[in-house]
Amino acid sequence: MNTLRFKTNINCGSCIRAATPTLNRELGANNWQVDTSKPDKLLTVYSDHLSAAQIQAVVEAAGFVSFPLN
């Protein structure tokens, strides 16, 4: 399983709740997490089949932006 990390603007609990339906549907409920305590608001995604660009598109579809850190 590949681990990809992204800087995001998902910066609070409300943002996580707003993004969750889209991220769960596209990435899988147990395949992502956001650490809002980090300055980069770190999104970590575990996937063997999605590219960084595809994950960025999913985050954008959820209404947020992300930038790969890998």
Kinemage of the C-alpha trace (Angstrom):
@kinemage 1
@onewidth
@group {chain A} dominant
@subgroup {mainchain}
@vectorlist {calphas} color= white
{ca met a 1} P 0.000 0.000 0.000
{ca asn a 2} L 1.403 3.392 -1.017
{ca thr a 3} L 1.243 6.326 1.374
{ca leu a 4} L 0.758 9.743 -0.209
{ca arg a 5} L 0.787 13.005 1.729
{ca phe a 6} L -0.675 16.345 0.775
{ca lys a 7} L -0.776 19.855 2.188
{ca thr a 8} L -4.441 20.929 2.233
{ca asn a 9} L -6.797 23.690 3.262
{ca ile a 10} L -8.933 21.179 5.206
{ca asn a 11} L -8.241 23.011 8.443
{ca cys a 12} L -10.908 22.169 11.017
{ca gly a 13} L -13.472 19.635 12.120
{ca ser a 14} L -16.187 21.272 10.030
{ca cys a 15} L -13.992 21.027 6.928
{ca ile a 16} L -13.339 17.355 7.634
{ca arg a 17} L -17.077 16.714 8.017
{ca ala a 18} L -17.735 18.519 4.719
{ca ala a 19} L -15.040 16.532 2.867
{ca thr a 20} L -15.796 13.138 4.414
{ca pro a 21} L -18.634 11.968 2.118
{ca thr a 22} L -16.612 12.583 -1.050
{ca leu a 23} L -13.317 11.289 0.346
{ca asn a 24} L -14.958 8.161 1.774
{ca arg a 25} L -16.744 7.426 -1.501
{ca glu a 26} L -13.676 7.958 -3.707
{ca leu a 27} L -10.795 6.909 -1.424
{ca gly a 28} L -12.439 4.509 1.014
{ca ala a 29} L -13.408 5.255 4.602
{ca asn a 30} L -10.258 3.793 6.150
{ca asn a 31} L -7.823 4.999 3.496
{ca trp a 32} L -7.361 8.635 4.442
{ca gln a 33} L -6.935 10.961 7.407
{ca val a 34} L -6.314 14.668 7.957
{ca asp a 35} L -4.118 16.006 10.744
{ca thr a 36} L -5.410 19.526 11.362
{ca ser a 37} L -2.927 20.065 14.190
{ca lys a 38} L -0.065 20.334 11.662
{ca pro a 39} L 0.560 23.687 9.947
{ca asp a 40} L 0.264 21.978 6.531
{ca lys a 41} L -3.101 20.380 7.475
{ca leu a 42} L -1.638 17.072 6.365
{ca leu a 43} L -3.862 14.711 4.373
{ca thr a 44} L -2.499 11.166 4.313
{ca val a 45} L -3.938 8.740 1.769
{ca tyr a 46} L -3.242 5.006 1.575
{ca ser a 47} L -3.779 3.663 -1.936
{ca asp a 48} L -2.265 1.270 -4.432
{ca his a 49} L -4.268 2.443 -7.419
{ca leu a 50} L -4.652 6.241 -7.279
{ca ser a 51} L -2.073 8.762 -8.435
{ca ala a 52} L -1.358 12.043 -6.683
{ca ala a 53} L -3.203 13.859 -9.482
{ca gln a 54} L -6.274 11.661 -9.037
{ca ile a 55} L -6.297 12.291 -5.289
{ca gln a 56} L -5.965 16.026 -5.874
{ca ala a 57} L -9.022 15.831 -8.145
{ca val a 58} L -10.983 14.021 -5.415
{ca val a 59} L -10.026 16.665 -2.843
{ca glu a 60} L -11.033 19.395 -5.303
{ca ala a 61} L -14.373 17.653 -5.898
{ca ala a 62} L -14.887 17.809 -2.118
{ca gly a 63} L -14.398 21.597 -2.287
{ca phe a 64} L -10.806 21.851 -1.063
{ca val a 65} L -7.288 22.077 -2.498
{ca ser a 66} L -4.226 19.916 -1.944
{ca phe a 67} L -0.562 19.921 -2.893
{ca pro a 68} L 1.539 16.727 -2.911
{ca leu a 69} L 4.355 16.517 -0.374
{ca asn a 70} L 5.832 13.260 -1.738
